[in-house]
Amino acid sequence: MKFLLHFFLCLVLAFTGFAAAGVVAESGALGKDASTLDTDKLILTQRKGEVGLGDMAEQRQALVETWIGRAAINMGWVNGDTLYKVAKSTLERKCPEHSSHRCTDEYVEIINTSRVTTPPHVAEDAWVRMRVHGEWYTEKMRQVLIELAAMTMQQLTTGENCYEVISMPGRGTACNIGNFIYINMPSYLVGSHDRNYIRVDLEQSKGAVFNKFKCCRSLDKVDKVTDTKKEQVSWLYGGVTFTRDAKCLISFQTTCGQCGPKCDSCGVICPDACPHHKCGNLEARVDSVSNNTTKNTIIVDTPSLMPEVAATNSNATILSAQKEKWDSVRWQHNGKALIETWVGRSAVNVGRLTGKKLYETMKLLLEDRCPNNDVSHECKYEYGSNSGIATSRITKFPNIAEDANLHMKVHAKFDNGDIHAKLIELAARTMESLTSTAENCYIVPGHDVQCNMADFVYINLPELRYSRNFIRVDLKSDKKDVYGEFKCCRSLNKVDEVNDHNRMDIQKLWGKEFSRDAKYLIAFQTTCGECGSKCDSCGWQCDDVCPDHDCK
């Protein structure tokens, strides 16, 4: 599809002298009435396919590709037309004209709204934070991307995603929205590296999320929004055939696909055979909210997203949920245990930086690149900020050692200096332990011991005074081909040993009984679980029945 798009664009550039020009007139201030559009003849591509996380980062097949998150965010009374106005003005401010054709803005407090608490279901003041990243080749593309994002947010906060709250005088309707909206369009010029996209992430200020966001059932709304820009987008790209695709990401790998509205009733895990899948009582539940109106009473069956960490036996540290299907997310504390550690499966050559040497190097670098900050309580260090960490690597053939660089990205939030120091210690010790085992190291004659590491280590601890506490360390080599493997599932006990060694400090900081959980992420959805070391020999696909699976 992308090849054909570039082919047609070449013809236009060659014969018509097409250049970046104005698009047709914008639709009205609140966009065209999307409900009146006929979308039957428009192409809706690849909705049944599975995806990886990287698929959201760039345009793949359709001219306009929209991704929406499934996790619910309470937008409260700021919904519909009101949300459109707020979102558009915010995006215009954060991604202004004459800004080097790109914008990057981390979470900021921008939308003052309300939320409904779980029992006793009262309304209280709250706010939602927005993060926006975007790039565009022309000013008209920037305008279209912003308009599409704002109109999508407008349409998602209507109908089945709303509910009536009696205790909100004059503002009785509250709505939910998905936790992100990503919109991708193709490169503008043939052979160029320009990108055209906007990514809006939303984060709730506090507490459990009340009610749900009907993600799969909202895809038609996204399509209708995109259709309002059909002529503009097609004209921007030289009159190529307009196509669009909208996906709701379920369980971080599977889209709604054939599942349709059953994804909502089945919960987070949406099986491939969802049309034939029985979800028990969940499937039979009748929503209290009609598809055609928001005038309904509040739904009361809404569990907390942050259950209290269960008390544990101090004589036996709990390794929680390792045999469960993947039902958590790696970038937040999920209430499974006091300390939750995620480790990636992809191998990164750390070369001669192994064991204690890797610990000392990483601890110094983390303290330097992620310093304690008593004001923002946050630190962030991106790839490419320097030339990298000097080490070595072994080539695949003819297996010789050569100089190489290891690159690190880190992001952390912490309530105080003690937690900041402990997060860095845990991350550095985890990397030390993973390169102190024979499974992840090898000897090349004439050279020192060389080791591999995982591509990321994420550590999450519970909130304190509404402050999140986590550290995320991502690693990558400056060479694409990686020698050897990283035996992730076989190394789980090494992570447990690090956490157990720090149990007294962690208990003291939180005043809770110690528990811990360590997971390796296999194939973007499945953790090691029951598979154990067989995940390594089975490759990326780690079946749920891996203990009974012969992959030799």
C-alpha positions, -999 to +999 in steps of 0.1 A: +000+000+000+028+024+009+046+016-023+015+024-044+009+056-024+044+068-032+040+057-069+009+078-073+025+107-055+055+106-078+031+109-108+014+139-093+047+156-084+061+149-119+031+161-140+012+186-119+039+203-099+020+196-068+035+213-038+024+219-002-008+240-007-040+247+012-065+221+018-102+225+012-121+245+038-122+232+073-154+217+087-174+236+113-160+246+147-172+213+161-166+192+130-192+178+106-220+157+121-203+124+118-235+104+124-248+114+090-220+099+069-222+067+049-191+047+055-201+014+038-180+021+006-149+031+024-121+007+030-115-006+065-083-025+065-068-052+086-091-050+116-088-088+122-051-089+125-029-091+155-003-064+162+028-056+182+034-025+201+056-011+173+027-011+149+012+019+166+044+040+160+041+044+123+017+043+093+014+009+079-013+004+053-042+028+053-040+065+045-052+074+080-047+049+108-062+056+142-054+036+174-074+040+206-066+025+240-090+003+259-081+014+295-108+038+307-101+074+318-128+093+337-133+125+317-163+135+339-184+163+328-158+175+302-171+155+273-186+158+238-185+194+224-169+207+256-140+182+254-136+190+217-130+227+225-107+220+254-087+193+235-083+214+203-071+245+221-047+225+242-033+207+212-029+240+193-010+254+223+012+224+227+018+218+190+019+253+176+026+265+141+063+274+135+076+248+160+101+229+138+074+207+125+072+187+157+061+188+193+069+169+224+052+177+256+051+154+287+021+151+310+008+184+322-023+192+342-047+207+317-082+195+321-101+203+354-131+180+356-148+156+380-149+119+387-173+095+403-159+075+432-165+038+436-190+032+464-206+054+477-206+069+441-202+106+448-188+132+425-156+150+434-132+174+417-104+158+396-082+165+367-069+146+337-034+151+324-025+150+287+008+141+269+011+149+233+038+140+207+035+149+170+053+155+137+040+170+105+055+180+071+032+209+063+011+233+083-021+219+067-011+184+080-007+198+115-042+212+113-057+180+101-040+159+127-051+182+155-087+184+142-089+146+139-075+140+174-099+166+190-130+153+170-121+117+180-121+127+217-154+145+212-171+115+196-157+089+221-173+107+250-208+102+238-235+075+240-225+042+256-194+057+272-215+081+293-237+078+324-259+100+346-247+111+380-274+125+402-249+143+425-236+166+398-261+195+397-262+211+363-236+187+350-253+154+354-237+135+325-202+121+330-182+101+304-151+079+300-126+078+272-097+055+262-063+062+276-047+071+243-055+083+207-027+078+181-032+089+145-007+081+118-005+092+081+022+084+055+054+103+047+047+132+024+075+130-001+088+099-019+120+086-003+119+111+026+120+104+063+093+129+072+066+116+096+031+127+101+014+117+133-001+128+166-002+108+198-023+119+227-019+100+260-043+106+289-037+099+326-062+102+355-053+122+385-063+098+413-083+069+424-099+039+407-116+044+374-154+044+376-173+024+350-159+013+316-148+026+282-166+006+254-136+005+231-146-020+205-181-006+203-167+029+196-147+020+164-176+032+142-174+066+158-137+068+150-144+059+114-171+085+110-147+112+124-120+102+099-145+102+071-151+140+077-116+146+065-117+122+035-114+149+008-088+170+027-065+140+034-068+126-001-061+160-016-031+165+006-016+133-008-022+142-044-057+127-048-048+091-039-076+068-030-087+075+006-085+046+030-087+045+068-083+020+096-092+022+132-081-002+159-087-006+196-058-023+213-068-052+236-043-068+258-014-050+241-013-074+212-048-082+200-071-057+184-109-061+186-107-081+153-137-104+150-146-100+186-167-069+182-186-058+213-178-091+230-143-077+239-160-053+263-179-081+281-151-106+279-128-083+298-092-074+289-083-107+273-100-110+240-094-145+226-089-150+188-121-171+188-141-145+207-172-149+185-174-185+198-160-178+232-183-179+263-173-154+289-198-167+315-216-142+336-196-113+321-210-120+287-246-122+300-243-089+318-267-063+304-252-028+303-271-002+322-262+024+295-281+025+262-263+027+229-285+057+219-287+079+250-267+091+280-298+095+302-292+065+324-283+059+360-248+052+371-234+016+369-224+003+403-204-028+394-169-013+391-140-029+410-109-009+421-079-009+398-056-007+428-065-035+452-047-035+485-016-057+484-024-089+502-007-097+535+020-123+532+037-149+553+070-134+563+086-168+563+079-174+526+081-146+502+052-146+478+059-149+441+025-137+429+008-142+396+037-158+377+014-186+365-015-163+356-022-152+321-008-118+314-033-094+330-011-065+341+007-036+324+044-030+328+043+008+332+022+010+363+019-007+397-008-033+394-014-042+430-001-077+425+027-074+450+046-047+469+074-047+443+067-056+407+096-062+383+093-066+345+122-078+323+123-079+286+132-110+265+152-094+236+189-099+240+213-069+242+251-075+240+266-059+272+299-076+263+326-074+289+304-053+312+292-082+334+283-089+370+297-065+395+314-044+368+280-038+352+264-030+385+290-004+394+288+012+359+250+013+358+246+026+393+270+055+386+253+063+353+218+061+368+228+084+396+243+108+371+216+107+344+186+103+368+194+125+398+172+130+428+149+161+423+131+173+454+109+196+432+096+175+403+103+141+419+110+129+384+140+123+361+142+114+324+171+106+301+166+098+265+186+077+240+212+097+220+221+121+247+257+110+245+279+085+226+270+056+247+286+032+272+319+017+259+319-021+259+325-050+235+305-074+214+311-107+196+302-108+159+280-136+147+306-147+122+336-152+124+330-147+161+356-121+169+354-094+196+351-057+186+344-024+204+308-015+208+285+009+226+256+003+249+229+029+250+205+036+279+172+054+284+158+059+318+126+074+333+118+074+370+093+090+394+098+089+432+082+104+463+114+111+481+152+106+480+152+073+499+129+058+473+149+073+445+181+057+459+164+023+463+150+023+428+184+029+413+199+002+436+173-023+426+177-016+388+215-019+390+215-050+411+189-067+388+212-060+358+242-074+378+223-106+387+212-112+351+248-111+339+261-133+367+247-165+354+261-191+330+228-191+309+234-155+297+272-155+293+297-172+270+334-175+265+352-168+232+388-181+231+412-153+236+387-129+251+371-121+285+337-135+294+309-118+274+273-116+285+239-106+272+212-086+291+175-080+286+164-049+266+145-034+295+141-036+333+110-019+348+104-017+385+071-005+400+063+002+436+030+015+451+020+052+451+028+074+482+008+106+487-004+103+451+032+101+438+040+073+415+072+053+422+089+035+394+121+033+373+122+022+337+156+014+321+157+006+284+189-007+267+200-011+231+232-019+213+246+002+185+248-029+163+217-047+150+229-083+150+231-097+185+254-127+193+238-153+215+206-152+235+191-139+267+176-168+287+148-148+303+125-174+319+155-193+333+167-161+350+135-153+370+150-166+403+179-141+399+155-112+400+137-127+430+170-130+449+177-093+443+142-083+456+144-106+485+178-091+495+161-057+497+130-068+514+136-052+548+143-018+532+112-020+511+090-031+540+103-001+561+097+024+533+061+013+528+052-001+562+037-032+546+044-069+545+068-077+518+057-094+486+072-095+451+064-105+416+088-108+386+077-112+350+094-116+316+074-104+287+072-130+259+057-120+225+042-088+238+014-106+256+024-138+273+047-140+303+068-170+312+040-182+334+039-219+337+063-223+307+095-219+327+127-224+308+109-240+278+100-205+267+136-200+257+138-231+236+103-225+221+113-191+208+090-161+209+058-181+209+053-194+244+021-214+243-002-214+273+003-252+274+041-249+271+047-275+299+031-301+277+046-287+245+075-304+228+093-277+208+125-296+201 
